[in-house]
Amino acid sequence: MIDKAAVIKKAKQIAKLLRSERPNYLYLKSLFRQVRHELGVKVETHPKKLPYVPTEEEIKKYYEVVWASQNIKHMMIIKVMIYTGVRVGELIKIKIDDVDISNCQIKINAGKGKKDRVVPFPVSFREVLSVYIKSINQKQIYLFESNWKKAYSDRGIRKILREYTDMAKMPHTITPHKLRHFLFTWMKRQGIDDALIQPYSGHETRQSLEIYSKLSITDAQKSYNKVITTFPI
């Protein structure tokens, strides 16, 4: 067990020794890498724990409760997340103008890494989403706004999902990221290659998709459209 007090004391001694040099982060990183080498200390790595991914039966059970609520806005929120795999922070920033009904696409502006991308949604979802958008107040800017006429917060979306988790008596809490994991894991099981998932998943590299184990968005959407018709909900 690490003696925290001893570590703090030693850190202060080292800081006092180096302070006059005004070292930056890269210098310190290189310095302590060399210190590890001199002492023969190997970097310990811990295997990453795979995220929990809901089963198809759990997703169906969960959405049955969402459907039974007949809360159109909540149904749209959850379907957009589960069909597109967008992160919750991206979902709450989607504006009505970002939705391309004709091409079944949604533009994600400044997603993770401050990068823009386009995500597809099923053709079968186009009419429902179109009707929802037409029912929105013309002054509304964001696709999803709370009763206070403001974009939802990250916390607000998570609360909605958690409430349906409780109602469905799920063994695991359904979170935005679990819906995202479910979509990409499901697509992998359908034989979709990582290179086709990457353009709209928002992952930096194909290596980032290994837990689900650069083509154009047009090619990616063709494969997406081919398999999404058999999606559980």
Backbone torsions as a table, in degrees:
resi	resn	phi	psi	omega
1	MET	NA	137.1	-176.3
2	ILE	-76.0	133.1	175.7
3	ASP	-84.4	100.5	-174.8
4	LYS	-61.2	-40.7	-179.5
5	ALA	-62.0	-40.9	179.9
6	ALA	-66.0	-37.3	179.4
7	VAL	-65.1	-45.1	-179.8
8	ILE	-62.0	-42.3	179.9
9	LYS	-61.8	-46.8	-179.5
10	LYS	-65.5	-38.0	179.2
11	ALA	-62.3	-39.1	178.8
12	LYS	-66.7	-37.3	178.7
13	GLN	-65.1	-43.0	-180.0
14	ILE	-67.5	-42.0	179.9
15	ALA	-60.4	-41.7	178.6
16	LYS	-62.0	-39.1	-179.4
17	LEU	-67.7	-36.2	-174.2
18	LEU	-95.9	-15.3	-171.6
19	ARG	-53.5	-40.8	-177.9
20	SER	-65.0	-22.3	179.5
21	GLU	-82.7	-12.9	-178.9
22	ARG	48.4	57.4	-176.2
23	PRO	-69.5	148.4	174.4
24	ASN	-98.2	179.8	-175.7
25	TYR	-61.1	-45.2	-176.8
26	LEU	-64.5	-36.3	178.2
27	TYR	-64.1	-46.9	-179.4
28	LEU	-64.3	-38.7	178.9
29	LYS	-61.6	-44.7	179.2
30	SER	-67.6	-39.6	-179.4
31	LEU	-61.2	-49.7	-176.7
32	PHE	-74.2	-22.2	172.4
33	ARG	-66.2	-40.8	178.9
34	GLN	-69.3	-36.3	177.4
35	VAL	-61.3	-44.1	177.7
36	ARG	-59.3	-40.1	-179.0
37	HIS	-65.3	-44.5	-179.1
38	GLU	-63.0	-35.2	-178.1
39	LEU	-89.9	-6.3	180.0
40	GLY	70.5	30.9	-179.8
41	VAL	-90.6	122.5	178.7
42	LYS	-89.6	143.1	178.2
43	VAL	-72.0	125.6	179.4
44	GLU	-85.3	130.3	177.7
45	THR	-115.7	141.5	179.2
46	HIS	-115.9	131.7	179.6
47	PRO	-60.5	136.5	179.9
48	LYS	-70.4	134.7	178.2
49	LYS	-79.3	126.1	-179.9
50	LEU	-65.7	139.9	-179.5
51	PRO	-68.9	151.7	176.1
52	TYR	-72.2	131.5	178.9
53	VAL	-117.7	122.5	179.5
54	PRO	-60.3	151.2	176.5
55	THR	-83.0	167.2	178.0
56	GLU	-61.2	-39.2	-179.5
57	GLU	-63.4	-39.2	179.3
58	GLU	-67.3	-40.1	179.1
59	ILE	-64.9	-41.2	178.5
60	LYS	-63.5	-44.9	179.6
61	LYS	-61.8	-42.2	-179.7
62	TYR	-62.8	-47.5	-175.9
63	TYR	-72.0	-26.6	175.3
64	GLU	-59.2	-38.1	178.2
65	VAL	-70.6	-39.5	177.8
66	VAL	-62.1	-44.5	-180.0
67	TRP	-62.9	-42.0	-178.4
68	ALA	-63.7	-25.3	-179.4
69	SER	-70.1	-26.1	-178.0
70	GLN	56.8	28.3	173.9
71	ASN	-91.9	99.5	-173.4
72	ILE	-56.5	-42.8	-178.1
73	LYS	-62.7	-43.8	179.4
74	HIS	-65.4	-38.3	177.7
75	MET	-62.0	-41.6	179.8
76	MET	-67.5	-42.3	179.6
77	ILE	-58.0	-49.7	-176.0
78	ILE	-70.0	-38.0	179.4
79	LYS	-69.3	-38.5	177.9
80	VAL	-62.4	-42.2	178.9
81	MET	-64.0	-46.1	-173.8
82	ILE	-76.2	-26.4	178.3
83	TYR	-83.6	-28.4	-174.5
84	THR	-107.2	-23.5	-178.2
85	GLY	74.0	18.9	-179.9
86	VAL	-69.2	150.5	175.4
87	ARG	-74.7	155.3	-177.2
88	VAL	-61.4	-36.4	178.9
89	GLY	-66.4	-25.3	177.1
90	GLU	-83.0	-38.9	-179.4
91	LEU	-57.1	-46.7	-174.2
92	ILE	-71.0	-11.3	-180.0
93	LYS	-100.6	-3.0	-179.9
94	ILE	-66.7	126.7	177.0
95	LYS	-99.9	158.2	-179.4
96	ILE	-57.0	-38.6	-179.2
97	ASP	-67.9	-13.6	179.2
98	ASP	-80.8	-11.1	-176.0
99	VAL	-92.8	120.6	177.8
100	ASP	-104.8	92.9	-177.5
101	ILE	-62.0	-42.5	-176.6
102	SER	-59.3	-42.0	-177.0
103	ASN	-99.5	4.8	179.2
104	CYS	55.4	51.1	-178.6
105	GLN	-138.1	152.9	175.4
106	ILE	-128.6	130.7	178.2
107	LYS	-86.7	129.3	176.5
108	ILE	-103.1	113.2	-178.0
109	ASN	-92.8	130.1	177.6
110	ALA	49.9	57.2	176.3
111	GLY	-73.3	-157.0	-179.8
112	LYS	-58.0	133.4	-176.9
113	GLY	80.1	12.1	179.5
114	LYS	60.3	28.7	-178.7
115	LYS	-106.4	143.5	176.0
116	ASP	-87.9	150.7	174.1
117	ARG	-157.4	171.9	178.5
118	VAL	-120.5	135.0	177.9
119	VAL	-118.9	143.9	179.8
120	PRO	-91.1	160.9	168.2
121	PHE	-136.4	157.9	-173.9
122	PRO	-63.6	146.8	175.8
123	VAL	-58.3	-36.4	-179.1
124	SER	-65.0	-18.1	-179.0
125	PHE	-92.9	-9.5	-173.4
126	ARG	-62.1	-46.5	-177.0
127	GLU	-64.9	-43.8	-178.8
128	VAL	-62.9	-44.0	-179.7
129	LEU	-66.5	-37.2	178.9
130	SER	-64.2	-43.6	178.9
131	VAL	-63.6	-41.1	178.8
132	TYR	-60.4	-46.0	-178.1
133	ILE	-63.7	-39.6	179.8
134	LYS	-67.3	-23.8	-179.8
135	SER	-82.8	-10.3	-177.3
136	ILE	-76.4	146.3	175.4
137	ASN	-56.4	133.7	-176.3
138	GLN	-60.1	-22.6	-179.3
139	LYS	-84.3	-7.5	-178.1
140	GLN	-71.2	136.8	-178.9
141	ILE	-98.2	-47.7	-176.2
142	TYR	-87.7	151.5	179.8
143	LEU	-61.0	-38.7	179.7
144	PHE	-125.3	119.4	178.0
145	GLU	-127.9	147.8	-179.2
146	SER	-75.9	179.9	178.6
147	ASN	-66.3	-13.1	178.2
148	TRP	-92.4	13.4	177.5
149	LYS	61.2	33.5	177.3
150	LYS	-128.7	158.0	176.9
151	ALA	-60.8	144.0	178.0
152	TYR	-61.6	154.1	172.8
153	SER	-93.1	162.9	174.8
154	ASP	-54.5	-44.8	-178.5
155	ARG	-63.2	-39.2	-179.1
156	GLY	-63.1	-42.2	179.3
157	ILE	-65.9	-43.0	180.0
158	ARG	-63.4	-35.8	179.3
159	LYS	-64.6	-41.5	178.5
160	ILE	-60.5	-47.8	-179.3
161	LEU	-64.2	-38.3	-179.1
162	ARG	-66.5	-37.3	179.4
163	GLU	-62.8	-41.8	178.7
164	TYR	-71.5	-29.7	175.1
165	THR	-61.1	-45.2	179.9
166	ASP	-65.1	-42.9	-179.1
167	MET	-64.3	-35.1	-178.9
168	ALA	-85.3	-4.9	-178.7
169	LYS	54.2	48.3	-179.5
170	MET	-75.3	145.3	178.5
171	PRO	-70.5	-24.6	178.7
172	HIS	-128.9	142.6	178.1
173	THR	-66.3	130.3	176.5
174	ILE	-84.4	119.2	-179.7
175	THR	-115.8	165.2	176.8
176	PRO	-54.9	-39.5	-177.7
177	HIS	-71.6	-30.4	177.2
178	LYS	-68.2	-35.7	176.3
179	LEU	-65.6	-39.5	177.6
180	ARG	-63.2	-46.7	178.2
181	HIS	-61.0	-39.9	-178.5
182	PHE	-61.6	-47.3	-177.8
183	LEU	-59.1	-51.1	-174.7
184	PHE	-71.8	-32.9	175.4
185	THR	-67.2	-42.1	178.6
186	TRP	-61.2	-42.5	-179.6
187	MET	-66.3	-37.2	176.5
188	LYS	-61.4	-39.0	179.9
189	ARG	-67.7	-22.2	177.5
190	GLN	-84.2	-1.1	177.1
191	GLY	92.9	11.3	179.6
192	ILE	-75.7	128.4	-177.9
193	ASP	-72.0	150.8	178.5
194	ASP	-54.7	-36.7	-177.2
195	ALA	-64.0	-24.7	178.6
196	LEU	-88.7	-23.6	178.0
197	ILE	-82.0	-36.2	-173.6
198	GLN	-54.9	-43.9	-174.7
199	PRO	-56.4	-32.2	-178.9
200	TYR	-113.9	2.2	177.2
201	SER	-82.0	-24.7	-179.2
202	GLY	86.9	7.9	176.8
203	HIS	-78.3	144.8	-177.2
204	GLU	-67.1	-41.6	-177.0
205	THR	-137.4	166.4	176.4
206	ARG	-65.6	-29.5	179.0
207	GLN	-60.8	-30.7	-179.7
208	SER	-66.1	-16.7	-177.4
209	LEU	-93.5	4.2	-175.7
210	GLU	-62.8	-24.9	178.6
211	ILE	-68.2	-16.2	177.2
212	TYR	-100.8	9.3	-176.1
213	SER	-16.4	NA	NA
214	LYS	NA	109.0	179.8
215	LEU	-87.8	167.1	-179.3
216	SER	-69.5	158.3	179.4
217	ILE	-63.7	-28.0	178.5
218	THR	-63.7	-46.5	178.2
219	ASP	-64.9	-40.3	-179.5
220	ALA	-63.3	-40.8	-177.1
221	GLN	-70.2	-29.6	177.6
222	LYS	-61.4	-44.9	179.4
223	SER	-69.0	-38.7	178.2
224	TYR	-59.9	-48.7	-178.6
225	ASN	-62.6	-31.6	-176.8
226	LYS	-66.8	-38.0	-174.7
227	VAL	-100.7	-22.4	-171.6
228	ILE	-66.5	-19.4	179.0
229	THR	-65.3	-17.7	179.4
230	THR	-103.2	12.8	-179.2
231	PHE	-61.7	146.8	-174.4
232	PRO	-58.1	-30.2	-179.1
233	ILE	-125.9	NA	NA
